[in-house]
């Protein structure tokens, strides 16, 4: 894979932070910039795979297999919640 030169306009404070990072890691500025960009892209992809709103649903185990309608499940959960607060 080849390389490409590009020009970016970045805030001075960001460039200084990247230069400090490169110096601390013993990297050339261009290598530090490439590594940080790759990390940013990887983080962006992993965030998209995670659901925005994860809901934990209680697991109901039964001794026998039973076919329940959504209404029956809702009634059972409501009865259980009422019992917990009684």
C-alpha positions as CSV (number, residue, x, y, z in Angstrom):
1,X,0.0,0.0,0.0
2,X,1.4,3.4,-1.0
3,X,1.3,6.7,0.8
4,X,-0.3,10.0,-0.1
5,X,0.7,13.5,1.0
6,X,-2.1,15.7,2.2
7,X,-2.5,19.1,3.9
8,X,-4.8,19.5,6.9
9,X,-5.8,22.6,8.8
10,X,-5.9,21.7,12.5
11,X,-6.1,23.8,15.7
12,X,-2.7,24.7,17.1
13,X,-3.4,23.0,20.4
14,X,-4.3,19.7,18.7
15,X,-1.1,19.7,16.7
16,X,0.9,20.4,19.8
17,X,-0.9,17.4,21.6
18,X,-0.1,15.2,18.6
19,X,3.5,16.3,18.6
20,X,3.8,15.6,22.3
21,X,2.3,12.2,21.8
22,X,4.7,11.4,19.0
23,X,7.6,12.5,21.1
24,X,6.5,10.4,24.1
25,X,6.0,7.3,22.0
26,X,9.2,7.8,20.0
27,X,7.3,8.2,16.7
28,X,7.7,10.4,13.7
29,X,4.9,12.9,13.5
30,X,3.5,11.4,10.4
31,X,3.4,7.9,12.0
32,X,1.8,9.2,15.1
33,X,-0.9,11.0,13.0
34,X,-1.6,7.8,11.0
35,X,-1.9,5.7,14.1
36,X,-4.2,8.2,15.8
37,X,-6.4,8.4,12.7
38,X,-6.6,4.6,12.5
39,X,-7.6,4.4,16.2
40,X,-10.3,7.0,15.6
41,X,-11.7,5.1,12.6
42,X,-11.6,1.8,14.5
43,X,-13.4,3.4,17.5
44,X,-16.0,4.9,15.2
45,X,-16.8,1.5,13.6
46,X,-17.0,-0.3,17.0
47,X,-19.4,2.4,18.3
48,X,-21.8,1.8,15.4
49,X,-21.9,-2.0,16.2
50,X,-23.1,-1.3,19.7
51,X,-26.8,-0.6,20.1
52,X,-27.6,2.9,21.2
53,X,-30.1,1.7,23.8
54,X,-29.5,-1.7,25.2
55,X,-32.4,-3.2,27.3
56,X,-31.9,-6.0,29.7
57,X,-34.9,-8.3,29.6
58,X,-35.4,-10.7,32.5
59,X,-34.9,-14.4,31.7
60,X,-37.9,-16.5,32.7
61,X,-37.1,-20.2,33.0
62,X,-39.9,-22.8,33.1
63,X,-39.9,-26.4,34.2
64,X,-42.0,-27.3,31.2
65,X,-42.1,-25.7,27.8
66,X,-45.0,-23.3,27.5
67,X,-46.3,-21.2,24.7
68,X,-47.1,-17.7,26.1
69,X,-48.6,-14.8,24.4
70,X,-47.1,-11.3,24.9
71,X,-50.1,-10.4,27.1
72,X,-49.5,-13.5,29.3
73,X,-45.9,-12.5,29.7
74,X,-46.8,-8.9,30.6
75,X,-49.4,-10.1,33.1
76,X,-46.9,-12.5,34.7
77,X,-44.2,-9.8,35.0
78,X,-46.7,-7.3,36.4
79,X,-47.9,-9.9,39.0
80,X,-44.2,-10.6,40.0
81,X,-43.4,-6.9,40.3
82,X,-46.5,-6.3,42.5
83,X,-45.5,-9.3,44.7
84,X,-42.0,-7.8,45.1
85,X,-43.4,-4.5,46.3
86,X,-46.1,-5.9,48.6
